[in-house]
Amino acid sequence: MTTHRAPKPVAHPTQTVERAVTIGLILAVLAGIGWIAGMIYTIAEWPL
């Protein structure tokens, strides 16, 4: 009598998820840096 075995998982199935999360975090950091730079520029150029 044979037993049912689950298929072997693909090697590192979470790599694509990790890559997407890493890219998302990098984009978020770059957006934050751009926002801060814009605020500094706005304050520096504000007519007093």
Secondary structure, 3 states (H helix, E strand, C coil): CCCCCCCCCCCCCCHHHHHHHHHHHHHHHHHHHHHHHHHHHHHHHCCC
